[in-house]
C-alpha cells in the first residue's frame, strides 16, 4: 500500500483503489509503479484469485497526470527514452497485459485516457450509471495508448471505437454497455458490492482453472497487443517529436 494506491482484500478478491482523489486519480510515476507492483504481487500470490480495479472518490481515473503529460511531450521532443523518464506507464501496461488471473474493473466515475484504454485489458467491467469515459488522444494531437488502437475496436466494434477515438466525445455508461465495453451499468451506491459479488463468485473456482482459462483467453491476442503497443509508441514519439508539440498538448490540457 502507498499513499496513491489502497489495497483491500476480501477473501481471494483483491481490490486495488486508485487513491489520488484530489487529482481525479490521475496517474503520476508513483501511482504507475505502485499499481504495476500490486498487479505483479497479486499474480504471484496464491491467496489471490481475482483483482478488481476502482477509484477513490468521484473519478475512476483521469489518465496520466496533466503536468507529467506536458513533461513527457518535452522529454520526447528532447529524445529521452521512456526508461529515462521513469518508465511507470510502460510498467503498468506490461502488468495489465501480462496479468494471469481474472481482472475486473468497477468504473465509479469519469475514466479518461488510460481510464478507458485499460478497460480493454479487463475481463469483466461494471460501470456506475453516472460514469463517463473519454479517449481524448486525437484532440491532444497524439494517438491511443496501452494497445487501445487494437483492444477498443475488438471490444466495442470498429465504428463505436473509431467514433470515440476520432472525436474524443464522452461515452456514457449506457453507450459503454451497448457497445460491449462494460458488462452492465449499476447505481453508484451498489457498484462496488455488485462487482465484488461477481469477483467472489469467480474466485470460488479452482485457481489453476482460472489461470489456465485466462491464458487461453489471452493467447490469441497477446501478439496483436504487443504489435499494437509498438505501433502506438512509434506514432506517439513521432507526433511528440514535431515542433511545438509540448505547447499544443499543454494548451489542450489547460
C-alpha positions, 0 to 999 in steps of 0.5 A: 500500500502507498499513499496513491494506491489502497489495497483491500482484500476480501477473501481471494478478491483483491481490490486495488483503489486508485487513491489520488482523489484530489487529482481525479486519480490521475496517474503520476510515476508513483501511482504507475509503479505502485499499481504495476507492483500490486498487479505483479504481487497479486499474480504471484500470490496464491491467496489471490484469485481475482483483482478488481480495479476502482477509484477513490472518490468521484473519478475512476481515473483521469489518465496520466497526470496533466503536468507529467503529460506536458513533461513527457511531450518535452522529454520526447521532443528532447529524445529521452527514452521512456526508461529515462523518464521513469518508465511507470506507464510502460510498467503498468501496461506490461502488468495489465497485459501480462496479468494471469488471473481474472481482472475486473474493473468497477468504473465509479466515475469519469475514466479518461485516457488510460481510464478507458484504454485499460478497460480493454485489458479487463475481463469483466467491467461494471460501470456506475450509471453516472460514469463517463469515459473519454479517449481524448488522444486525437484532440491532444494531437497524439494517438491511443495508448496501452494497445487501445488502437487494437483492444477498443475496436475488438471490444466495442466494434470498429465504428463505436471505437473509431467514433470515440477515438476520432472525436474524443466525445464522452461515452456514457455508461449506457453507450459503454454497455451497448457497445460491449465495453462494460458488462452492465451499468449499476447505481453508484451506491451498489457498484462496488458490492455488485462487482465484488459479488461477481469477483467472489463468485469467480474466485470460488473456482479452482485457481489453476482453472482460472489461470489456465482459462485466462491464458487461453483467453489471452493467447490469441491476442497477446501478439496483436497487443504487443504489435499494437503497443509498438505501433502506438509508441512509434506514432506517439514519439513521432507526433511528440517529436514535431515542433511545438508539440509540448505547447499544443498538448499543454494548451489542450490540457489547460 
